[in-house]
Amino acid sequence: MAGPDMQRLFIALAPPPMLLPSLVTLRDQLHAEVGGRAMPAANLHLTLAFLGETPAAQVPVLLARLATLSRHRAHWRIDRVGSFKTGSPKGCIVWAGGPASAGLTELVGTLWQALREDGMAFDAKPFVPHVTLLRAAGSVARTMPPLIWPLAVPQLYASIATAQGPRYARLGDP
């Protein structure tokens, strides 16, 4: 749990407003099919870098760095649903995703390089682009009609623990 001078942070893209209803519908269809705990619509996102517990004093540095990133004129194609086993008896994480486009790969590479240059710690596991839709659900794997996600400038988010589960709050100006 984060202390008063620490925040649990990640850098992500929120779904564009025109795509959010399709993701919510997909989430609801999968929930009816495989159960689990549905992610709130406000929490849906594409994580680009997970920073974890980070000193709150680093937030202005991160926001300033993100402001220097240019908007990418590229898209990401979501064309499948699948699941990750969590190692927990509670079930799988169900996601929507697709292969990283050249533009998405470039955006993540630029972001990670900037984080390294700023001395920021982050989880550098191989990037697997996906949007988590359900937790503690059954498994699923199939293709789906594609959704096209226009890329934007990444935003900084804090994960805030609540009695209803985590809430993700965007930090800084939109």
Secondary structure, DSSP 8 states (H G I E B T S, - for coil): ---TTEEEEEEEE---TTTHHHHHHHHHHHHHHH-SEE--GGG--EEEEEEEEEEGGGHHHHHHHHHHS-----EEEEEEEEEEE-SSTT-EEEEEE----HHHHHHHHHHHHHHHHTT---B-S----EEEEEEEE----EEEEEEEEE----EEEEEE--TTS-EEEEES--
